[in-house]
Amino acid sequence: MTSTIGSTVLGYPRIGPNRELKRALENYWASRISEAELRNIARDLRIDTWRSLRQAGLDSVPGNTFSFYDHVLDTAVTFGAVPRRYADLGLSPLDTYFAMARGVESTPPLELTKWFDTNYHYLVPEIGPDTRFFLADHGVLEQVREADELGIPVRPVLVGPVTFLLLSKPDSEAAPGFRPLDTVDELVDAYAELLRELARAGVEWVQLDEPAFAADRTEAELAALREAYRSLGSLAERPKLFVAGYFGDLGEALEILSAAPVEAVGVDFVAGDPGLDSLAALPGLRDKTLVAGLVDGRNVWRTDLDRALTTAATLLGLAGEVAVSSSCSLLHVPYDVEAESSLDPQVASWLAFARQKVHEVVVLGRALREGRDAVAEELAAARRVVTDRVNAERVRDEQVRRRLAGLRPRDTRRADYDVRREAQQEALRLPPLPTTTIGSFPQTADVRRTRAALRRGGIDHDTYISRMRAEIERVVRLQEELGLDVLVHGEPERNDMVQYFAEHLAGFADTEHGWVQSYGSRCVRPPILFGDVSRPEPITVEWAAYAASLTDRPVKGMLTGPVTILAWSFVRDDQPLADTAKQVALAIRDEIADLEAAGLGVIQVDEPALRELLPLRAHRHKEYLDWAVEAFRLATSGARASTQVHTHLCYSEFGDVIDAIAALDADVTSIEAARSRMEVLGDLEAAGFARGVGPGVYDIHSPRVPEVAEIVELLRAALASVPPSRLWVNPDCGLKTRGYAEVEPALRNLVAAATEVRRTLG
């Protein structure tokens, strides 16, 4: 970033255009490559990113946006916040880092949860009164030197100190009432040490991200922000400070930052435009650079450049300088839409991935410097795209719209729970503490090769069906042998729980290379929801019915819920989310009816993203939860009383949505709980939750196998809040990303633990 009006982005994807980082990490974890080889691959990815951003014409190139796993974990390691149990393992620095992320046999990993309202996951730092912050790792400085050697000055990007502490949790040794924010002065001192080192290295600008202030904050938290930047801004030796807020309106925090002794403030005008009147009332902005986030960093639609430029022009008199940026890091979008050779050309013309968004930022920056005429061709092209998308016939399906208009209140209501419970007990005859899994089983190399062979025409459809059925039978027989009570078919035919459904629903487009990092080496390809949604034909019925034909035990039909399909897709922005959710819900409702007709008596509709989409500001919660709950109930309320409807939620702090979880009216709710040691069950009990619940008893995102005693301990803790008549026993999440070498002993221990605890119930 320069002292004049410029263009920048707040961050960039780091997995590599072809998922080079994913493969390198997994090869390192499997001991197929050395640490030196892994670090060389990482260095090449960083260099390619810096060069591409400079060549694209950005005035300021962000640095330190690369991570081996997670940028919040990086921040913890940078400032010495490594819990003793990991430091005491005696591992190398890199392997200690990965132990915190993934766990080792003797030590579980840090808790994993969602990064605000996105589908990215971060590792939750553990902070206690004895945590001693200091500049423990010099990776930020090393990356600055790497870029300097290329002749590319970069702007290091770090999680801001206050957001870092607000995202942390007290460690196990902290006394009741301790808050990580209590340590803010010590952490700010460590940041000050890094800033001095960066200044001595010749760094001109540093970006500190404070997105936590797009959410509601207490007076004490706002005061901590004020004092942190008063202190950092008053340093005699430091780079210029750019404090970025994103994911929503900064509210009172914007006033604090505008008055702070920092040189630039970032505002997300896509998710939280504060309004010109509010900005005009902040005299402190007049001697600062206002970095206007005008290009959406979280969705894939091309920017209406005319509208964005008009917004930027109105800001010119409100700040000393105006820079143009993405609304947030481009971490949340794929690399390049031009890599999509099979995407429908019309839909592709409406899209902008990271590379295209950088170009849009550069165009807007140039227009501000040189005037609209300098970019007239680019503005005209963007205008044509906006018009084409608005007028495209394929976006609207009048039959879907008529069906929505005809909905009635009874379409979202089932029989009373007590009636359903009795009917389900009669139909299913399950023991206390029934055991099950969340749905998917490991995706073996053979399964992936079979799907790939079908896609490229290497096998015919009949061969594909035969191989998938063989895999389903193998998974069913394994579950019978393990002793599970409610079985699943294992989902070998599915690539991703949202992508699979999107490929079978009208109104969606899918990509070949549109990968986005979810956490670590886990990448997803979010589908693109561009038009009205309908279900042309049954999606899962053939597979589920085949599994059910192989066993006399109950088999769950496995579906993804409407809210999660929206949350994990790039969703159209031309109508309210609530309307889109209802369209998806009707498609799922039709699938449930067909599963019942095929004899399935247990159906799971997963909504792991229910909490994820919750708006960051409390005054918007009710509106969202109302339509989210309505969409789930619209999808499931056509089910018979005897059909047991399950749902699954994970990677969230559930306190804010406890009432909504109850309002979903599912018969059984399975919830991520192992990493947090069953903390969520206290919230459920306090809220009077009176349905079946399956708190996860082991964390599937770690390769370690839990011991029987460990699971027994968790089940006994769960029984303190949930009676045995309503308690289910299951893993935290699906098993797709794990291997059978871990899954079989883990599930065997799960069943053994449930059996042991059942015996103690009499």
TADA-V528303 format. One record per residue. RES is the residue in one letter. PHI is phi as a letter, one per 40 degrees, with the letter a starting at -180 (NA if undefined). OMEGA is omega as a letter, one per 30 degrees, with the letter a starting at -180 (999 if undefined). NEAR is the number of other ideal C-beta (glycine too) atoms within 8 Angstrom. Layout:
BEGIN
((RES:PHI:OMEGA:NEAR) (RES:PHI:OMEGA:NEAR))
END
This chain:
BEGIN
((M:NA:a:14) (T:b:l:6) (S:c:l:4) (T:b:l:7) (I:d:a:9) (G:b:l:12) (S:b:l:14) (T:a:l:16) (V:b:a:15) (L:c:l:18) (G:i:a:12) (Y:a:l:12) (P:d:a:11) (R:b:a:12) (I:c:a:10) (G:g:a:9) (P:d:l:7) (N:b:l:5) (R:f:a:9) (E:c:a:12) (L:c:l:14) (K:d:a:12) (R:c:a:8) (A:c:l:13) (L:c:a:13) (E:c:l:9) (N:c:l:10) (Y:c:l:13) (W:c:l:8) (A:c:l:6) (S:g:l:4) (R:c:l:5) (I:b:a:7) (S:c:l:6) (E:c:l:8) (A:c:l:6) (E:c:l:10) (L:c:a:15) (R:c:l:8) (N:c:l:8) (I:c:l:11) (A:c:a:12) (R:c:l:9) (D:c:l:9) (L:c:l:13) (R:c:a:12) (I:c:l:10) (D:c:l:8) (T:c:a:12) (W:c:a:14) (R:c:a:10) (S:c:a:9) (L:c:l:13) (R:c:a:9) (Q:c:l:6) (A:c:l:10) (G:h:l:7) (L:c:l:14) (D:c:l:11) (S:b:a:12) (V:b:l:13) (P:c:l:16) (G:b:a:12) (N:g:l:12) (T:c:l:13) (F:c:l:10) (S:a:l:9) (F:c:a:11) (Y:a:a:12) (D:a:a:12) (H:c:l:9) (V:c:l:14) (L:c:l:16) (D:d:a:12) (T:c:l:13) (A:d:a:13) (V:c:a:14) (T:d:a:13) (F:b:l:14) (G:g:a:12) (A:c:l:13) (V:b:l:11) (P:d:a:10) (R:d:a:6) (R:c:l:7) (Y:c:l:12) (A:c:a:8) (D:c:a:6) (L:c:l:12) (G:g:a:3) (L:c:l:8) (S:c:l:6) (P:d:a:8) (L:c:a:9) (D:c:l:9) (T:c:l:13) (Y:d:a:12) (F:c:l:11) (A:c:l:14) (M:c:a:14) (A:c:a:13) (R:b:a:11) (G:g:l:11) (V:b:a:8) (E:d:a:5) (S:c:a:4) (T:a:l:10) (P:c:l:7) (P:c:l:15) (L:c:l:12) (E:c:a:9) (L:b:l:12) (T:a:a:9) (K:c:l:13) (W:c:a:7) (F:f:a:9) (D:b:l:9) (T:b:l:10) (N:c:l:13) (Y:c:l:11) (H:b:l:12) (Y:b:l:14) (L:c:a:15) (V:c:l:12) (P:c:l:15) (E:b:a:12) (I:b:l:13) (G:b:l:11) (P:c:l:9) (D:c:l:5) (T:c:a:11) (R:b:a:6) (F:c:l:11) (F:a:l:8) (L:c:a:11) (A:c:a:8) (D:b:a:8) (H:b:a:7) (G:d:l:9) (V:c:a:13) (L:c:l:10) (E:c:l:8) (Q:c:l:14) (V:c:l:15) (R:c:l:9) (E:d:a:11) (A:c:l:14) (D:c:l:11) (E:c:l:6) (L:c:a:9) (G:g:a:4) (I:b:l:10) (P:c:a:9) (V:b:l:13) (R:b:a:16) (P:d:a:14) (V:b:l:13) (L:b:l:14) (V:c:l:11) (G:c:a:11) (P:c:a:13) (V:c:l:15) (T:c:l:13) (F:d:a:14) (L:c:l:14) (L:c:l:11) (L:c:a:11) (S:c:l:12) (K:b:l:9) (P:c:l:10) (D:c:a:10) (S:c:a:5) (E:c:a:6) (A:c:l:9) (A:c:l:5) (P:d:a:3) (G:g:l:4) (F:c:l:10) (R:b:l:6) (P:d:a:12) (L:c:l:11) (D:c:a:7) (T:c:a:12) (V:c:a:13) (D:c:l:8) (E:c:l:10) (L:c:l:13) (V:c:l:13) (D:c:l:9) (A:c:l:13) (Y:c:l:13) (A:c:l:12) (E:c:l:10) (L:c:a:13) (L:c:l:15) (R:c:l:11) (E:c:l:11) (L:c:l:15) (A:c:l:11) (R:c:l:7) (A:c:l:10) (G:g:l:7) (V:c:a:13) (E:c:a:8) (W:b:l:13) (V:b:l:15) (Q:b:l:14) (L:b:a:14) (D:c:l:14) (E:b:a:14) (P:c:l:12) (A:d:a:11) (F:c:l:14) (A:c:l:16) (A:b:l:9) (D:c:a:5) (R:b:a:12) (T:c:l:5) (E:c:l:5) (A:c:l:7) (E:c:l:12) (L:c:l:13) (A:c:l:8) (A:c:l:12) (L:c:a:15) (R:d:a:10) (E:c:a:11) (A:c:a:13) (Y:c:l:15) (R:c:a:10) (S:c:a:11) (L:c:a:16) (G:c:a:10) (S:c:l:7) (L:c:a:10) (A:c:a:4) (E:b:a:7) (R:a:l:13) (P:c:l:10) (K:c:a:11) (L:b:l:15) (F:b:l:17) (V:c:a:16) (A:b:l:13) (G:b:a:16) (Y:a:a:16) (F:g:l:12) (G:i:l:12) (D:c:a:10) (L:c:l:13) (G:f:a:8) (E:c:l:8) (A:c:l:13) (L:c:l:15) (E:c:l:9) (I:c:a:12) (L:c:l:15) (S:c:l:12) (A:c:a:7) (A:c:l:12) (P:c:l:6) (V:b:a:14) (E:c:a:8) (A:a:l:15) (V:b:l:16) (G:b:a:14) (V:b:l:15) (D:c:a:14) (F:c:l:10) (V:c:a:12) (A:c:a:11) (G:a:l:13) (D:d:a:8) (P:c:a:9) (G:g:a:6) (L:c:a:8) (D:c:l:6) (S:c:l:9) (L:c:a:14) (A:c:a:7) (A:c:a:6) (L:b:a:12) (P:c:a:6) (G:c:l:10) (L:c:a:13) (R:c:l:8) (D:b:a:5) (K:b:l:14) (T:c:l:14) (L:c:l:15) (V:c:a:15) (A:c:l:13) (G:c:a:16) (L:b:a:14) (V:b:a:16) (D:c:l:10) (G:c:a:18) (R:b:a:10) (N:b:a:8) (V:b:a:10) (W:c:l:11) (R:c:a:11) (T:c:l:12) (D:c:a:8) (L:c:l:15) (D:c:a:9) (R:c:a:7) (A:c:a:13) (L:c:l:13) (T:c:l:8) (T:c:a:12) (A:c:a:15) (A:c:a:8) (T:c:a:9) (L:c:a:13) (L:d:a:9) (G:c:a:4) (L:c:a:12) (A:b:l:12) (G:c:l:7) (E:b:l:10) (V:b:l:12) (A:b:a:17) (V:b:a:16) (S:a:l:15) (S:c:a:14) (S:c:l:15) (C:a:l:15) (S:c:l:12) (L:c:l:15) (L:d:a:13) (H:c:l:11) (V:b:l:14) (P:c:a:14) (Y:c:a:10) (D:a:a:11) (V:c:a:13) (E:c:l:6) (A:c:a:9) (E:c:a:11) (S:c:a:5) (S:b:l:4) (L:c:l:12) (D:d:a:6) (P:d:a:6) (Q:c:l:9) (V:c:l:11) (A:d:a:10) (S:c:l:8) (W:c:a:11) (L:b:l:13) (A:b:l:12) (F:c:a:13) (A:d:a:12) (R:c:a:12) (Q:c:l:13) (K:c:l:17) (V:d:l:13) (H:c:l:10) (E:c:l:15) (V:c:a:17) (V:c:l:12) (V:c:l:12) (L:c:l:16) (G:c:l:14) (R:c:l:12) (A:c:l:15) (L:c:a:13) (R:c:a:9) (E:b:a:8) (G:g:a:6) (R:c:a:8) (D:c:a:6) (A:c:a:9) (V:b:a:12) (A:d:a:8) (E:c:l:6) (E:c:l:9) (L:c:l:14) (A:c:l:8) (A:c:l:8) (A:c:l:14) (R:c:l:10) (R:c:l:8) (V:c:l:11) (V:d:a:10) (T:c:a:8) (D:c:a:11) (R:c:l:11) (V:c:a:7) (N:c:a:6) (A:c:a:9) (E:c:a:5) (R:c:a:7) (V:c:a:10) (R:b:l:8) (D:b:a:10) (E:c:l:6) (Q:c:l:7) (V:c:a:12) (R:c:l:10) (R:c:l:8) (R:c:l:9) (L:c:a:11) (A:c:a:6) (G:c:a:6) (L:c:l:8) (R:b:a:5) (P:d:a:5) (R:c:l:5) (D:c:l:9) (T:b:a:8) (R:b:l:7) (R:b:l:10) (A:c:l:5) (D:d:a:5) (Y:d:a:9) (D:c:l:6) (V:c:a:9) (R:c:a:14) (R:c:l:9) (E:c:a:8) (A:c:a:11) (Q:c:l:14) (Q:c:l:9) (E:c:a:8) (A:c:a:9) (L:b:l:11) (R:f:a:5) (L:c:l:8) (P:c:l:6) (P:c:a:8) (L:f:a:13) (P:c:a:10) (T:b:l:13) (T:a:l:14) (T:b:a:12) (I:c:l:14) (G:i:a:12) (S:c:l:13) (F:b:a:13) (P:d:l:10) (Q:c:a:9) (T:c:l:8) (A:c:l:5) (D:c:l:8) (V:c:a:11) (R:c:l:9) (R:c:l:8) (T:c:l:13) (R:c:l:11) (A:c:l:9) (A:c:l:10) (L:c:a:11) (R:c:a:6) (R:c:l:6) (G:g:a:5) (G:c:l:6) (I:b:l:9) (D:c:a:5) (H:c:a:6) (D:c:l:6) (T:c:l:8) (Y:c:l:13) (I:d:a:8) (S:c:a:8) (R:c:l:11) (M:c:l:13) (R:c:l:9) (A:c:l:8) (E:c:l:13) (I:c:l:15) (E:c:l:9) (R:c:a:8) (V:c:l:14) (V:c:a:15) (R:c:l:9) (L:c:a:10) (Q:c:l:12) (E:c:a:11) (E:c:l:6) (L:c:l:10) (G:g:l:8) (L:c:a:13) (D:c:l:10) (V:b:a:14) (L:c:l:14) (V:b:l:16) (H:c:l:14) (G:g:l:11) (E:g:l:14) (P:c:a:13) (E:c:a:7) (R:b:l:8) (N:c:a:6) (D:a:a:8) (M:c:l:14) (V:c:a:14) (Q:d:a:13) (Y:d:l:13) (F:c:l:12) (A:c:l:13) (E:c:a:9) (H:b:l:9) (L:b:l:14) (A:c:l:10) (G:h:a:11) (F:b:l:13) (A:b:l:9) (D:b:a:11) (T:b:l:11) (E:c:a:9) (H:b:a:12) (G:c:a:12) (W:c:l:11) (V:b:l:14) (Q:c:l:12) (S:c:l:9) (Y:a:l:11) (G:f:l:9) (S:c:a:7) (R:c:a:9) (C:b:l:11) (V:b:l:12) (R:b:a:14) (P:c:l:12) (P:c:a:14) (I:b:a:14) (L:c:a:15) (F:b:a:11) (G:a:l:12) (D:c:a:11) (V:b:l:14) (S:a:a:13) (R:b:a:11) (P:c:a:6) (E:a:l:5) (P:d:a:8) (I:b:a:10) (T:b:a:11) (V:c:a:12) (E:d:a:7) (W:c:a:12) (A:c:a:16) (A:c:l:12) (Y:c:l:11) (A:d:a:16) (A:c:a:11) (S:c:a:5) (L:c:a:9) (T:a:l:9) (D:c:l:2) (R:c:l:10) (P:c:l:10) (V:b:l:15) (K:c:l:15) (G:c:a:13) (M:b:a:12) (L:b:l:14) (T:b:a:11) (G:c:a:15) (P:c:a:14) (V:c:a:14) (T:c:l:15) (I:c:l:14) (L:c:a:15) (A:c:a:10) (W:b:l:11) (S:b:l:13) (F:c:a:10) (V:c:l:9) (R:d:a:9) (D:b:a:5) (D:b:l:6) (Q:a:a:5) (P:d:l:5) (L:d:a:9) (A:d:l:9) (D:c:l:9) (T:c:l:14) (A:c:l:14) (K:c:l:15) (Q:c:l:14) (V:c:a:15) (A:d:l:13) (L:c:l:15) (A:c:l:12) (I:c:l:15) (R:d:l:13) (D:c:l:9) (E:c:l:14) (I:c:l:17) (A:d:l:9) (D:c:l:10) (L:c:l:15) (E:c:a:13) (A:c:l:6) (A:c:l:10) (G:h:l:7) (L:c:a:14) (G:b:l:11) (V:b:a:13) (I:b:l:16) (Q:b:l:14) (V:b:a:16) (D:c:l:14) (E:b:a:13) (P:c:a:12) (A:c:a:12) (L:d:l:18) (R:c:a:12) (E:d:a:13) (L:c:a:13) (L:d:l:12) (P:d:a:9) (L:c:l:10) (R:c:a:12) (A:c:a:5) (H:c:l:4) (R:b:a:8) (H:c:a:11) (K:d:a:6) (E:d:l:7) (Y:c:a:11) (L:c:l:13) (D:d:a:8) (W:c:l:12) (A:c:l:13) (V:c:l:11) (E:c:a:11) (A:c:l:16) (F:c:a:18) (R:c:l:14) (L:c:l:15) (A:c:a:15) (T:b:a:16) (S:c:l:12) (G:c:a:7) (A:c:l:10) (R:c:l:6) (A:c:a:9) (S:c:l:10) (T:c:a:13) (Q:c:a:13) (V:c:l:13) (H:b:l:15) (T:a:a:15) (H:b:l:14) (L:b:a:14) (C:a:l:10) (Y:f:a:9) (S:a:l:13) (E:c:a:6) (F:c:a:13) (G:d:a:6) (D:c:a:8) (V:b:a:12) (I:d:a:13) (D:c:l:8) (A:c:l:11) (I:d:l:13) (A:c:a:12) (A:c:l:9) (L:d:l:13) (D:g:l:10) (A:c:l:12) (D:c:l:11) (V:b:l:13) (T:b:l:14) (S:c:a:14) (I:b:l:13) (E:d:a:13) (A:a:a:16) (A:c:a:13) (R:c:a:12) (S:c:l:9) (R:f:l:8) (M:g:a:12) (E:d:a:8) (V:c:a:12) (L:c:l:15) (G:c:l:9) (D:c:l:11) (L:c:l:14) (E:c:a:10) (A:c:a:7) (A:c:l:9) (G:g:a:6) (F:c:a:10) (A:b:l:6) (R:b:l:12) (G:c:a:9) (V:a:l:15) (G:b:l:14) (P:c:a:15) (G:d:a:16) (V:b:l:16) (Y:a:a:13) (D:c:a:12) (I:c:a:13) (H:c:l:10) (S:b:a:9) (P:c:a:6) (R:c:l:9) (V:b:a:8) (P:c:l:12) (E:c:l:7) (V:d:a:10) (A:c:l:7) (E:c:a:9) (I:c:l:15) (V:d:l:11) (E:c:l:8) (L:c:l:15) (L:c:l:15) (R:c:l:9) (A:c:l:11) (A:c:a:14) (L:c:l:11) (A:c:a:6) (S:b:a:10) (V:b:l:12) (P:c:a:6) (P:c:l:10) (S:c:a:5) (R:b:a:10) (L:c:l:16) (W:b:a:13) (V:b:a:13) (N:a:l:12) (P:c:l:15) (D:c:a:14) (C:a:l:12) (G:c:a:12) (L:b:a:13) (K:d:a:9) (T:c:a:9) (R:c:l:10) (G:b:a:6) (Y:c:l:8) (A:c:l:6) (E:c:a:11) (V:c:a:12) (E:c:l:10) (P:c:l:9) (A:c:l:13) (L:c:l:12) (R:c:l:9) (N:c:l:13) (L:c:l:16) (V:c:l:12) (A:c:l:9) (A:c:l:15) (A:c:l:13) (T:c:l:9) (E:c:a:10) (V:c:l:13) (R:d:a:11) (R:c:a:6) (T:c:l:6) (L:c:a:8) (G:g:999:2))
END
